Amino acid sequence: MLTKLARTGMLIAALGIAGCTESSVKDFAPQYANRELPQKILASMRAKDMDKGAPIMARIFKEENTVEIWKQKRNGRYDIIATYPICKWSGKLGPKYTEGDRQAPEGFYTVRPAQMNPKSSYHLSFNIGFPNAYDKVNGRTGANLMVHGACSSSGCYSMTDPQIEEIYAFGRDAFRGGQKEIQIEAFPFRMTAANMARYRNDPNYNFWKMLKVGYDNFEITKVPPKVDVCEKRYVFNQVAADGQAFSPAGACPTTTQPDALKVAYTEYQSKYDAAFNAALGGAKPAPKASILGTKEAAIVADWSKRRARGERVPIEPPSLNSDGSVTETSRMGRIDSPLGRKMAAIDAEKAAKQKAEEEKTAAVAAAKAAKEAEKQRLAEAKAAKTAQPESTATIVAPAPAPEAVTQTAADDGGVMSKMKKRLFGMFGG
């Protein structure tokens, strides 16, 4: 049964394992882009019946901070060969909506040889192919969304340099072995019944339910699903009827699916439904925050634009709350870039001019206040002098002291006695 499912999955997966041109994979310089996988991994490949150049696929789980590398075995089914913790990813759970919203994408993406960048500023990188057909038809924008090294993210999935060297080597060897394109599946979390029950009230839940169909198809077949888009939604492992095709914006064509896959999916879904219902009443960790649609994306994108212009903005991007309010960090700063430094210099010059103007204004005001105070003082002094009553000054001789009076009287008596004697002498008295 499993062998039959694997063969069926291989047929409908349509991975296109055809030889790519030599020019697209021959030059993987610089040197660390040519480093071989560790012997431990090569030994694990041999133990799992894998060829070094066999096709690969990758799964990304945000909440678990995990990147998984799966590799095709000789029987056609895939098995996990390596797991890496994500060093950093930006944004919240939920899809990427618009350029600048700092969201790491979720969905099904394709990497071709031309998307590999051995000369990346982030050590090594590969573009995951955002926006894909689903993103474009739903009006989602953005560019240069990567898996890269340097452990720094603004909407990407960032790994350490040693990790990206190994992941890059897996892709390089697969392309050299003839794989035409690598499927990248990016999920908010492992799409188990327990996790889906945790997030059943999230605004992104319907989008995640759509991704889960692709997730389940891989879990059942262990072959990357064939991915198409019609009616602005993903469809998986569907084969269009003769003469019909998938159009992202058009109606979905009449499709068929192998009976074995339909039976296996029905059985899988029955077990999932039972587990989901059981998880509804069980103890579980609280769900993590997710992006609240296009409105929050627009708020963060505006923050990103202002930051890119070198403006001084909150250190962390703003967050929209369920009640419609916006939360921003109190710490402010600007991006360290030529534009940011230029803006800082302009702001510093403006601040210096403003300070000088304020100091000049303060000095003028102080001088004016001092002048007014002096005028007030003089006016008050004049008013006080005018208010004092006029009077005629009378000079009164001081009364002589008693001793002086006695002496004067004695002196006067002596003079009178002498005069009397003279008069008596003159008149014979």
Steps between C-alpha positions, in 0.01 A plus 500: 500500500775744599702418189196561284435833677861599458490428127171687466644791693805508280282515192280786617779692672642602162826614647656534160820314581670587175856606428556874540755685293859469606539878517233523770682282752866483407617808689416495870790723612600638747675213666255439787227442240695193389546342841394138516239367736639348822587132491238432765224621266643310204505184712137561599411532130655164427318342793168637373564387141545851360729615222708811564350678198138390563226766515417683821219710646484722809236566764504810724309533827492846657369419847745212540789705349588206278618431147478140383685360199339196340674292233369247251586135557548251220140381541377849410373600843666771706650469846634766734877535486575814703329743740621850588380757754416830333728772633253784429180563310315829507137596542230282654318184410294544186568574133685788341260762367697795370846635433653624825272316744804300618304175483684180414282331234281194546395278214643276228800637312745391233877544484685462169877515440493869403361583845810368674739780600853392593616862522231619740567780746356257754770236452285274277136522402223384271183683404192295591295640212260743667259611361373179344182462291279492810661814646476692174134425432416602856682832468787418733825682433864472598834394359832344595364269768783266585633219706847630583784511750627779727217449752322825412144521372264763357241269352727206427592173665851549632740226602849497646781489244590133565131404467449682170816338363348155556154596371660663196705186439184285502351722230821523300546122493135443404523745210823340387323164521233623258221645716335785315322669790480460877174536690501712816201457730470775763248454782409697814539184710482123467146453379397239752148466638614646833654808338206559268268483801716758679473744210139435397398857596790670324412736211744306279339164575331453160826573320676245719227239435573541129874448556422196713362312198845516342660414833275193533571386145870491576444325833303231318718446192842624617530660156487879445146580381420635158395860564264711287291812553145562381216717633773685694575196718749215516401157372714191549556180308218575257528402133306721259282333237630492143489841338456684830755693701541668837461877502576683827209742458270271303262223596662173595492246215350154524760289677567143600709333767633146525258281696777377732580855601134586559453195723817572696402865547151405623649265759754763607229766535280272711782450751577872494138597575493275806829642626382857436180451702697344783745792500223758542456419869859424591765714671717682247740795480349831397525580129763749389419831337428508128473786254153654489460516124567778254434779750787401728716429197441858376588646843827307515578580134462872572738461796745322268483781243566767761784293642649451153492877448720532806228644721505452875237237576423249780771235518250218446227502233151596623243231580126516437287370787172314463309805635641718222757682713868512402785415735841660448820472703614812682863464391573699188780473248590501136662250266878521486543576131636787287147639473440451870823680587411781259159537662662498843738780393209703361303449821805596709547818296131586539520432872811722534331784311187463707702502821692809391176674409345403833807629686489827304128539567558426870782759519287766333212421731730518805641838393154636437384373838798665673432831324136484597595424858734804513229726356260367759750566781556859389130561462434366847775723648362808326149420615621465860674839493196671351274355766709657800320826657686844479582699837680834608812434694529706831844535647482492871813579691582242748429589855817581685605269761434617861868545568527724193204714613653555844836594353342744257304667775813533707686651205217745434499604868868579492469715194208693654701563820793642306272724299335632814838585651603689191179693492525591868854619435395720214209654681650511847289221634 
